[in-house]
Amino acid sequence: MSDALTHFPPTFAAARQRLDAFVPRAAAAYARSRNFDFGPGNHDNVSILSPYVKARMLDEVAIIRAVLSQHDESSAEKYIAEVFWRTYWKGWMELRPSAWLQYTSDLNRLRDDIQTQSGLRGRWDEACHGQTGIAPFDAWARELVQTGYLHNHARMWFASIWIFTLELPWQLGADFFLRHLLDGDAAVNTLSWRWVAGIQTKGKTYLATAENIAKYTDGRFRDVKGLAQHAVPREGPGDIPAGALPPSDPFPLPGRYGILLHGDDLDVDRLLLRAEDPVAFAYAEATPGHSPWQMAPHVAAFREAAARDGVPEDAEMETLATAQAIADWAAAHDLEQVVAPYAPTGPMRQMLDAYRAIDGSVPLSLYRRALDTAAWPLATKGFFPFKENIPDLIGQFVRR
Ligand SMILES: Cc1cc2nc3c(=O)[nH]c(=O)nc-3n(C[C@H](O)[C@H](O)[C@H](O)COP(=O)(O)OP(=O)(O)OC[C@H]3O[C@@H](n4cnc5c(N)ncnc54)[C@H](O)[C@@H]3O)c2cc1C
């Protein structure tokens, strides 16, 4: 049984407390120690905020504002850059949704391969259960399943060993992460795995070495044997031209409307600031769209509990698991409009598009954050040109 929700209490108050506790360490201490993975329960050298960030219980503006209340921009530069890495990956995917569609179609093919090829199935099974005999890899597989989290460096080593030492398809590794990570995200996860595999930045792979693992696990894993010595880039559609960001829908006009929250954005207060009280609240869960296999129960449990925590105390909140269930909910409450936070490329967006395709469904308005609208279209090239825009974005959205 996972204890992910003990490590990550699913409340807005817990998210805020964790941010407040971390802020004093967000400058020099973070820059100095952030690459160390000290093991389960010992991740205080990083902010361990990602499940809250993923569900937008904290956004870039809230985080950076808190950091800049105690540090200046240059001393907290490393941390601020990491926060914007996520913004960058989200924008990159939003301009090129075909990268997600390609990944999901690859996974469906691999599901058939797993069923028909017992050798592949056996190696995949051993990797997912932490039974490869590679001690750190096995420990990270267990930590992920148990806690719903892994340190960034562990994710890089794990993905590298999965791809180049175990020679398993990267898509199966990305799927294993997405089924267990509390912060599992269609854009950040897929693109990070593509990056390790050498698809995202053409020809540039990430190779895990025994020396690097020994150093940055503080000696917990010494002399790891048998790791691949070379990382030959995997095949994949690297160069996908950037399209345009679709416009954000307007916030609804007066009328009977319901708020539909989902795991890509649970911040109900942002929506409530804009309008009269809604008639109804619901939470949509798209876990089956994440993977051809069963998701770890803690992922849906975290998001649903956090959604419940966010809605006003006296309000009822229904949980809806299909596009048709959303249509039925809207009809039952006689809604004229459904308002939801913007759902970027991924399983929830697919569910909402399916809802819109239902004959006679009530209009759905997907309302995007101003920072996303400004920042995502800047993800046309690599992270480094994108990074040049950070001071401007901070000036526009954080310091205003
Ligand atoms: C193979 C692989 C898969 C990953 N999958 C995911 C995923 O599904 N969801 C996810 O949120 N992150 C993912 N990451 C990025 C990163 O590992 C996590 O965001 C980070 O470890 C979260 O821990 P933290 O909150 O303590 O990070 P901190 O170091 O404290 O950073 C603060 C915040 O910045 C953002 N951030 C930090 N590092 C990165 C990064 N490299 N890329 C993008 N954003 C970053 C996160 O929102 C994080 O919460 C992945 C990385 C790799 C290598």
The ligand as an SDF file (V2000), in Angstrom:
LIG
                    3D

 53 58  0  0  0  0  0  0  0  0999 V2000
   12.4730   11.4970  -16.8400 C   0  0  0  0  0  0  0  0  0  0  0  0
   11.8520   12.6580  -16.0950 C   0  0  0  0  0  0  0  0  0  0  0  0
   10.4690   12.7070  -15.9200 C   0  0  0  0  0  0  0  0  0  0  0  0
    9.8800   13.7870  -15.2530 C   0  0  0  0  0  0  0  0  0  0  0  0
    8.5160   13.8160  -15.0980 N   0  0  0  0  0  0  0  0  0  0  0  0
    7.9270   14.8870  -14.5150 C   0  0  0  0  0  0  0  0  0  0  0  0
    6.5100   14.9800  -14.3910 C   0  0  0  0  0  0  0  0  0  0  0  0
    5.7640   14.1150  -14.8480 O   0  0  0  0  0  0  0  0  0  0  0  0
    5.9990   16.0760  -13.7540 N   0  0  0  0  0  0  0  0  0  0  0  0
    6.7900   17.0630  -13.2570 C   0  0  0  0  0  0  0  0  0  0  0  0
    6.2630   18.0400  -12.6830 O   0  0  0  0  0  0  0  0  0  0  0  0
    8.1260   17.0150  -13.3800 N   0  0  0  0  0  0  0  0  0  0  0  0
    8.7210   15.9630  -13.9890 C   0  0  0  0  0  0  0  0  0  0  0  0
   10.0950   15.9270  -14.1140 N   0  0  0  0  0  0  0  0  0  0  0  0
   10.8710   17.1200  -13.7270 C   0  0  0  0  0  0  0  0  0  0  0  0
   11.4390   17.1350  -12.3130 C   0  0  0  0  0  0  0  0  0  0  0  0
   12.1130   15.9440  -12.0530 O   0  0  0  0  0  0  0  0  0  0  0  0
   10.3850   17.3730  -11.2350 C   0  0  0  0  0  0  0  0  0  0  0  0
    9.5740   18.4780  -11.5650 O   0  0  0  0  0  0  0  0  0  0  0  0
   11.0540   17.6670   -9.8810 C   0  0  0  0  0  0  0  0  0  0  0  0
   11.8930   16.5860   -9.5310 O   0  0  0  0  0  0  0  0  0  0  0  0
   10.0110   17.8960   -8.8240 C   0  0  0  0  0  0  0  0  0  0  0  0
   10.5960   17.9690   -7.5570 O   0  0  0  0  0  0  0  0  0  0  0  0
   10.5970   19.3220   -6.7170 P   0  0  0  0  0  0  0  0  0  0  0  0
    9.2550   19.9160   -6.6530 O   0  0  0  0  0  0  0  0  0  0  0  0
   11.2490   19.0040   -5.4250 O   0  0  0  0  0  0  0  0  0  0  0  0
   11.5530   20.2130   -7.6270 O   0  0  0  0  0  0  0  0  0  0  0  0
   12.3890   21.5270   -7.3360 P   0  0  0  0  0  0  0  0  0  0  0  0
   13.7900   21.2610   -7.7210 O   0  0  0  0  0  0  0  0  0  0  0  0
   12.1660   22.0430   -5.9780 O   0  0  0  0  0  0  0  0  0  0  0  0
   11.8010   22.5380   -8.4280 O   0  0  0  0  0  0  0  0  0  0  0  0
   10.6620   23.3640   -8.2040 C   0  0  0  0  0  0  0  0  0  0  0  0
    9.6300   23.1690   -9.2760 C   0  0  0  0  0  0  0  0  0  0  0  0
   10.1720   23.4680  -10.5510 O   0  0  0  0  0  0  0  0  0  0  0  0
    9.6760   22.5570  -11.5380 C   0  0  0  0  0  0  0  0  0  0  0  0
   10.8010   21.7470  -12.0330 N   0  0  0  0  0  0  0  0  0  0  0  0
   11.9440   21.4260  -11.3920 C   0  0  0  0  0  0  0  0  0  0  0  0
   12.7720   20.7110  -12.1910 N   0  0  0  0  0  0  0  0  0  0  0  0
   12.1230   20.5890  -13.3700 C   0  0  0  0  0  0  0  0  0  0  0  0
   12.4550   19.9640  -14.5960 C   0  0  0  0  0  0  0  0  0  0  0  0
   13.6160   19.3470  -14.8070 N   0  0  0  0  0  0  0  0  0  0  0  0
   11.5520   20.0240  -15.6040 N   0  0  0  0  0  0  0  0  0  0  0  0
   10.3660   20.6760  -15.4490 C   0  0  0  0  0  0  0  0  0  0  0  0
   10.0150   21.2810  -14.2900 N   0  0  0  0  0  0  0  0  0  0  0  0
   10.8720   21.2340  -13.2740 C   0  0  0  0  0  0  0  0  0  0  0  0
    8.6680   21.6600  -10.8330 C   0  0  0  0  0  0  0  0  0  0  0  0
    7.3750   22.1850  -11.0060 O   0  0  0  0  0  0  0  0  0  0  0  0
    9.1130   21.7440   -9.3830 C   0  0  0  0  0  0  0  0  0  0  0  0
    8.0920   21.4880   -8.4810 O   0  0  0  0  0  0  0  0  0  0  0  0
   10.7040   14.8430  -14.7710 C   0  0  0  0  0  0  0  0  0  0  0  0
   12.0850   14.7730  -14.9570 C   0  0  0  0  0  0  0  0  0  0  0  0
   12.6540   13.6980  -15.6090 C   0  0  0  0  0  0  0  0  0  0  0  0
   14.1520   13.6660  -15.7910 C   0  0  0  0  0  0  0  0  0  0  0  0
  1  2  1  0
  2  3  1  0
  2 52  2  0
  3  4  2  0
  4  5  1  0
  4 50  1  0
  5  6  2  0
  6  7  1  0
  6 13  1  0
  7  8  2  0
  7  9  1  0
  9 10  1  0
 10 11  2  0
 10 12  1  0
 12 13  2  0
 13 14  1  0
 14 15  1  0
 14 50  1  0
 15 16  1  0
 16 17  1  0
 16 18  1  0
 18 19  1  0
 18 20  1  0
 20 21  1  0
 20 22  1  0
 22 23  1  0
 23 24  1  0
 24 25  2  0
 24 26  1  0
 24 27  1  0
 27 28  1  0
 28 29  2  0
 28 30  1  0
 28 31  1  0
 31 32  1  0
 32 33  1  0
 33 34  1  0
 33 48  1  0
 34 35  1  0
 35 36  1  0
 35 46  1  0
 36 37  1  0
 36 45  1  0
 37 38  2  0
 38 39  1  0
 39 40  1  0
 39 45  2  0
 40 41  1  0
 40 42  2  0
 42 43  1  0
 43 44  2  0
 44 45  1  0
 46 47  1  0
 46 48  1  0
 48 49  1  0
 50 51  2  0
 51 52  1  0
 52 53  1  0
M  END
$$$$
